[in-house]
Amino acid sequence: MPLRVTELTYVVVLGSKLSENVHPREGRRPNFIKNYKVSGYISEEKEAIAQNYLIPQARSSSGLEDGQVLIETDALQSLIKWYCRESGVRNLQKHIEKILRKAAFKVVSQTQINDDEAEEDEKKQETKEEKSSPPPVTDPVTVSSSNLKDFVGHPPFVSDRLYETTPPGVVMGLAWTSMGGTTLYVETGVAEGRGLAKEERGEGGMTTTGQLGDVMKESTVIAYTFAKSFLSSKDPTNDFLDKAKIHLHVPEGATPKDGPSAGVTIVSALLSLAMDRPIRQNVAMTGELSLTGKVLPVGGIKEKTIAAKRSDISCIILPEANKRDYEDLPDYIREGLEVHFVGHYSELFSIIFTS
């Protein structure tokens, strides 16, 4: 039977890191490979999948019966939040299987102890010519958030917030990674310039660290240029950004970072440092910045919103063009959040630097 390979459709599921490196060869049709990004599960969805499918399957494969092991809701939520942040549920499945295998060992060990004790009691009662009592019932193994580490070890994630209160020059942004949404701090400090008289200051400049990718480095240059012009329009007497040598750092230096969505965060950190004034607390933001101050749309709104809620952020600032993406989110994700949509940085400035 003749077969045309060009008419076949192949569906390949790749992780985020692999999919970024898959490109058509030169000379091939540009649409030979199409990349479709599918949003991962959120915490509530993972919890429902675990309760309805993963836990019953793992219980059955471990030879356990209903009622022998109880995984409390808070333990499952802690497992998802601090151990299994990946977009899918494969890692969650492995952790649940590990928990139930250890729980099964505890059940078997306790049952053996109870059987031995019952056998001893039976022998004693036989010598006394008394009727033997039924063997004691084994208590279920309970997995709670307090003893979760006894089953799966210490959590790889400890905290979502590096700062409880952000000082001048530090701003929290929102980023998307292969693990889903996360908070991203931008720190700025003075390498040289503050405290010196204007005539003693040299030419300004900025150094960046934190393993930033090419796109993010371009964002820092754009943000630095815009911040200087924006500050001069707000306060012509403040020439700090023109004269001071600034060090910009994004923590967790071992983790590569890239993308344009930190543009508004970088500008806010620079202006906060220049004015020596912290921004409004419990605010996180995301948005690409143009050279003229327009706030452009970004991706991963769902994941970033979830990350903000996980970090107990009360207010988030998003690009105006992402308003539809946010409104498409379920109510339980949006609940309890104060959200601002901005089209230009001047709108964002008035929100975070309110008196």
C-alpha positions as CSV (number, residue, x, y, z in Angstrom):
1,M,0.0,0.0,0.0
2,P,1.6,3.3,-1.0
3,L,2.1,5.8,1.7
4,R,3.1,9.5,1.6
5,V,5.1,10.5,4.6
6,T,4.3,14.2,4.1
7,E,0.7,13.5,4.9
8,L,1.4,11.9,8.2
9,T,0.9,13.8,11.5
10,Y,3.2,13.1,14.4
11,V,2.3,14.3,17.9
12,V,5.3,14.5,20.2
13,V,5.0,15.7,23.8
14,L,8.1,17.5,25.0
15,G,9.1,19.2,28.2
16,S,9.7,22.9,28.1
17,K,13.5,22.7,27.9
18,L,13.4,20.2,25.1
19,S,10.8,22.0,23.0
20,E,12.8,25.2,23.1
21,N,15.7,23.4,21.3
22,V,13.6,21.8,18.5
23,H,13.8,23.7,15.3
24,P,13.3,22.8,11.6
25,R,16.4,22.2,9.6
26,E,17.5,24.8,7.1
27,G,15.8,24.3,3.7
28,R,12.8,22.6,5.2
29,R,9.3,24.2,5.3
30,P,9.1,26.7,8.1
31,N,5.8,25.1,9.3
32,F,7.3,21.6,9.4
33,I,7.3,21.7,13.1
34,K,4.6,23.5,15.0
35,N,5.0,24.2,18.7
36,Y,1.8,24.3,20.8
37,K,2.2,25.3,24.4
38,V,-0.3,23.7,26.8
39,S,-0.8,25.2,30.2
40,G,-0.1,22.8,33.1
41,Y,-2.2,21.8,36.0
42,I,-2.8,24.2,38.9
43,S,-2.7,23.2,42.5
44,E,-6.5,22.6,42.9
45,E,-6.5,20.4,39.8
46,K,-3.5,18.4,41.0
47,E,-5.2,17.9,44.3
48,A,-8.4,16.5,42.6
49,I,-6.3,14.2,40.3
50,A,-4.4,12.9,43.3
51,Q,-7.6,12.3,45.4
52,N,-9.6,10.6,42.6
53,Y,-6.9,8.7,40.7
54,L,-3.3,8.7,42.0
55,I,-3.9,7.8,45.6
56,P,-6.4,4.9,44.8
57,Q,-4.1,3.5,42.2
58,A,-1.0,3.7,44.5
59,R,-3.0,2.2,47.4
60,S,-4.1,-0.7,45.2
61,S,-0.6,-1.4,43.9
62,S,0.8,-1.3,47.4
63,G,-1.7,-4.0,48.6
64,L,-3.4,-1.7,51.0
65,E,-7.1,-1.6,51.8
66,D,-9.3,1.5,52.3
67,G,-8.9,2.8,55.8
68,Q,-5.4,1.5,56.4
69,V,-3.7,4.7,55.3
70,L,-5.1,8.2,55.6
71,I,-3.4,11.1,53.7
72,E,-4.8,14.3,55.1
73,T,-5.7,17.2,52.9
74,D,-3.1,19.5,54.4
75,A,-0.4,16.9,53.7
76,L,-1.5,16.6,50.1
77,Q,-1.5,20.4,49.7
78,S,2.0,20.6,51.2
79,L,3.2,17.9,48.9
80,I,2.0,19.8,45.9
81,K,3.3,23.2,47.1
82,W,6.7,22.3,48.5
83,Y,7.7,19.1,46.6
84,C,5.9,18.8,43.3
85,R,5.6,22.2,41.5
86,E,6.0,20.8,38.0
87,S,3.3,21.5,35.5
88,G,2.3,17.8,35.2
89,V,1.5,15.1,37.9
90,R,4.3,12.5,37.2
91,N,6.4,13.7,40.0
92,L,3.4,13.9,42.3
93,Q,2.5,10.3,41.4
94,K,6.0,9.2,42.3
95,H,5.8,10.9,45.7
96,I,2.4,9.4,46.5
97,E,3.7,6.0,45.6
98,K,6.7,6.5,47.8
99,I,4.4,7.6,50.7
100,L,2.1,4.6,50.3
101,R,5.0,2.1,50.1
102,K,6.4,3.3,53.3
103,A,2.9,3.4,54.8
104,A,2.4,-0.2,53.7
105,F,5.6,-1.2,55.5
106,K,4.3,0.5,58.7
107,V,1.0,-1.3,58.4
108,V,2.6,-4.7,57.9
109,S,5.1,-4.1,60.8
110,Q,2.3,-3.0,63.1
111,T,0.1,-6.0,62.0
112,Q,3.0,-8.4,62.8
113,I,3.5,-6.9,66.2
114,N,-0.3,-7.1,67.0
115,D,-0.3,-10.8,65.8
116,D,2.6,-11.6,68.0
117,E,0.9,-10.0,71.0
118,A,-2.4,-11.7,70.3
119,E,-0.6,-15.1,70.1
120,E,1.0,-14.5,73.4
121,D,-2.3,-13.5,75.0
122,E,-3.9,-16.6,73.5
123,K,-1.4,-18.9,75.1
124,K,-1.8,-17.2,78.5
125,Q,-5.5,-17.5,78.3
126,E,-5.4,-21.1,77.3
127,T,-3.4,-21.9,80.4
128,K,-6.1,-20.1,82.4
129,E,-8.7,-22.0,80.4
130,E,-10.3,-18.8,79.4
131,K,-11.8,-17.9,76.1
132,S,-9.4,-15.9,73.9
133,S,-10.2,-12.3,73.0
134,P,-10.2,-11.1,69.3
135,P,-6.9,-9.6,68.1
136,P,-6.5,-5.9,68.5
137,V,-7.5,-3.6,65.5
138,T,-4.5,-1.9,63.8
139,D,-4.8,1.9,63.8
140,P,-4.6,3.5,60.3
141,V,-1.3,5.2,59.3
142,T,-2.0,8.9,59.1
143,V,0.1,11.2,56.9
144,S,-0.2,14.8,57.9
145,S,1.8,18.0,57.0
146,S,3.7,17.6,60.3
147,N,5.1,14.1,59.5
148,L,5.2,14.4,55.7
149,K,9.0,14.7,55.7
150,D,9.2,11.3,57.4
151,F,7.9,9.8,54.2
152,V,9.4,12.0,51.5
153,G,12.3,13.8,53.1
154,H,12.8,17.5,53.4
155,P,11.1,19.8,50.8
156,P,13.2,21.1,47.9
157,F,11.2,24.4,48.1
158,V,11.3,26.3,51.4
159,S,9.8,29.8,50.8
160,D,8.4,31.8,47.9
161,R,9.4,35.2,49.5
162,L,13.0,36.3,49.8
163,Y,11.8,39.6,51.5
164,E,8.9,40.1,53.8
165,T,9.4,43.8,53.4
166,T,11.1,45.1,50.3
167,P,13.6,47.9,50.9
168,P,14.4,50.7,48.4
169,G,15.8,49.3,45.1
170,V,14.1,45.9,45.5
171,V,10.9,44.9,43.6
172,M,9.1,41.6,43.2
173,G,8.3,40.5,39.7
174,L,6.5,37.4,38.3
175,A,8.1,34.9,36.0
176,W,7.2,31.7,34.2
177,T,9.5,28.7,34.4
178,S,9.4,25.0,33.6
179,M,8.1,24.5,37.2
180,G,5.2,26.9,36.5
181,G,4.9,30.4,37.8
182,T,7.3,31.9,40.4
183,T,8.2,35.2,42.0
184,L,11.3,36.9,40.7
185,Y,13.1,39.6,42.7
186,V,15.1,42.4,41.1
187,E,17.7,43.9,43.4
188,T,19.6,47.1,42.7
189,G,22.4,48.7,44.7
190,V,24.9,51.4,44.4
191,A,28.4,50.4,43.4
192,E,29.6,54.0,43.5
193,G,28.0,57.4,43.7
194,R,25.6,57.7,46.6
195,G,26.9,59.9,49.3
196,L,29.3,61.7,47.1
197,A,29.0,65.3,46.1
198,K,27.7,65.8,42.5
199,E,31.1,67.2,41.4
200,E,32.8,64.0,42.8
201,R,30.6,61.6,41.0
202,G,31.8,60.1,37.7
203,E,29.9,58.8,34.8
204,G,27.0,56.5,35.5
205,G,26.6,52.9,34.4
206,M,25.0,49.6,35.3
207,T,26.4,46.1,35.9
208,T,24.1,43.1,35.8
209,T,24.5,39.7,37.5
210,G,22.3,36.6,38.1
211,Q,22.9,34.6,34.9
212,L,20.6,36.7,32.7
213,G,19.9,35.6,29.1
214,D,20.4,37.8,26.0
215,V,16.7,38.9,25.9
216,M,16.7,39.8,29.6
217,K,20.0,41.7,29.2
218,E,18.4,43.8,26.5
219,S,15.4,44.4,28.8
220,T,17.8,45.8,31.4
221,V,19.3,48.2,28.9
222,I,15.9,49.4,27.7
223,A,14.7,49.8,31.4
224,Y,17.9,51.7,32.3
225,T,17.4,54.1,29.4
226,F,13.7,54.7,30.1
227,A,14.3,55.0,33.9
228,K,16.7,57.9,33.3
229,S,14.4,59.8,31.0
230,F,11.3,59.1,33.2
231,L,13.1,60.2,36.4
232,S,14.3,63.4,34.7
233,S,10.7,64.2,33.8
234,K,9.5,63.6,37.3
235,D,12.3,65.2,39.2
236,P,14.8,67.2,37.0
237,T,17.0,67.8,40.0
238,N,17.6,64.1,40.6
239,D,20.6,63.0,38.4
240,F,21.3,59.9,40.4
241,L,20.9,57.4,37.5
242,D,23.1,59.6,35.3
243,K,26.0,59.7,37.8
244,A,25.9,56.6,40.0
245,K,27.3,53.2,39.1
246,I,24.5,50.7,39.7
247,H,24.6,47.0,40.3
248,L,21.5,45.1,39.3
249,H,21.2,41.5,40.5
250,V,18.5,38.8,40.1
251,P,18.9,36.3,42.9
252,E,19.3,32.5,42.5
253,G,22.3,33.1,40.3
254,A,22.6,29.4,39.5
255,T,19.3,29.5,37.7
256,P,19.4,30.8,34.1
257,K,16.8,33.6,33.5
258,D,15.6,35.0,30.2
259,G,12.7,36.8,28.6
260,P,11.3,40.3,28.3
261,S,8.6,40.2,31.0
262,A,10.8,41.7,33.8
263,G,11.0,45.1,32.0
264,V,8.6,47.0,34.3
265,T,10.1,45.3,37.4
266,I,13.6,46.5,36.5
267,V,12.5,50.1,35.9
268,S,10.6,50.1,39.2
269,A,13.7,48.8,41.1
270,L,15.9,51.5,39.4
271,L,13.5,54.3,40.2
272,S,13.0,53.1,43.8
273,L,16.8,53.1,44.3
274,A,17.2,56.6,42.7
275,M,14.5,58.1,44.9
276,D,15.6,56.1,47.9
277,R,12.0,55.1,48.4
278,P,10.5,51.6,48.7
279,I,7.5,50.7,46.6
280,R,4.2,49.7,47.9
281,Q,4.4,46.4,49.8
282,N,2.8,43.1,48.8
283,V,2.9,44.1,45.1
284,A,4.2,42.0,42.2
285,M,4.2,42.9,38.6
286,T,5.0,41.6,35.1
287,G,5.2,43.2,31.7
288,E,7.5,43.9,28.8
289,L,8.6,47.5,28.5
290,S,9.2,49.5,25.3
291,L,11.7,52.3,25.0
292,T,8.9,54.8,25.2
293,G,7.3,53.3,28.3
294,K,4.5,51.2,26.8
295,V,3.7,48.1,28.7
296,L,3.5,45.2,26.3
297,P,1.7,41.8,26.8
298,V,3.5,38.7,28.2
299,G,2.7,35.1,28.5
300,G,2.0,32.8,31.4
301,I,-0.6,34.9,33.1
302,K,-2.3,31.9,34.7
303,E,0.9,30.5,36.2
304,K,2.1,33.9,37.4
305,T,-1.2,34.7,39.1
306,I,-1.0,31.4,40.9
307,A,2.5,32.2,42.0
308,A,1.4,35.5,43.4
309,K,-1.3,33.9,45.5
310,R,1.1,31.2,46.7
311,S,3.4,34.0,47.9
312,D,0.5,35.8,49.7
313,I,0.7,38.7,47.4
314,S,-2.4,41.0,47.6
315,C,-1.9,43.1,44.5
316,I,-0.6,42.3,41.0
317,I,0.0,44.6,38.0
318,L,-0.5,43.2,34.5
319,P,-0.3,44.6,31.0
320,E,-3.6,46.0,29.7
321,A,-3.4,43.7,26.7
322,N,-3.5,40.7,29.1
323,K,-6.8,41.6,30.6
324,R,-8.7,39.0,28.6
325,D,-6.2,36.3,29.7
326,Y,-6.8,37.2,33.3
327,E,-10.6,37.3,33.0
328,D,-10.6,33.8,31.5
329,L,-9.1,32.4,34.7
330,P,-11.4,30.6,37.1
331,D,-12.9,32.6,40.0
332,Y,-11.1,30.6,42.7
333,I,-7.7,31.7,41.2
334,R,-8.7,35.4,41.0
335,E,-10.4,35.5,44.4
336,G,-8.8,37.8,46.9
337,L,-6.5,39.6,44.5
338,E,-6.3,43.3,43.7
339,V,-5.4,43.6,40.0
340,H,-4.4,46.6,38.0
341,F,-4.0,46.6,34.2
342,V,-1.7,49.3,32.7
343,G,-0.8,50.3,29.2
344,H,2.0,52.7,30.1
345,Y,4.6,52.8,32.8
346,S,3.3,56.1,34.2
347,E,0.1,54.3,35.3
348,L,2.1,51.7,37.1
349,F,4.3,54.4,38.8
350,S,1.2,56.0,40.3
351,I,0.2,52.7,41.8
352,I,3.4,51.6,43.4
353,F,4.6,55.0,44.6
354,T,1.4,56.2,46.2
355,S,2.0,58.5,49.2
